[in-house]
Amino acid sequence: MEEKSVHSLEGKVALVTGAGQGVGQGIALALAAAGASVLVTGRTMEKLEQTVAMIT
């Protein structure tokens, strides 16, 4: 049996608003790094696409 990290978010889904830049982007990246599936929203599609590219 494999132990999961206390900070693992595997199997969780997060919705991050303002994920195109700044704090929102940082939170989206951190949640993805911790294993969460991340949904991003914001005002500028180009910036959101950049965030998604950084996650994938």
Secondary structure, 3 states (H helix, E strand, C coil): CCCCCCCCCCCCEEEEECCCCHHHHHHHHHHHHCCCEEEEECCCHHHHHHHHHHHC
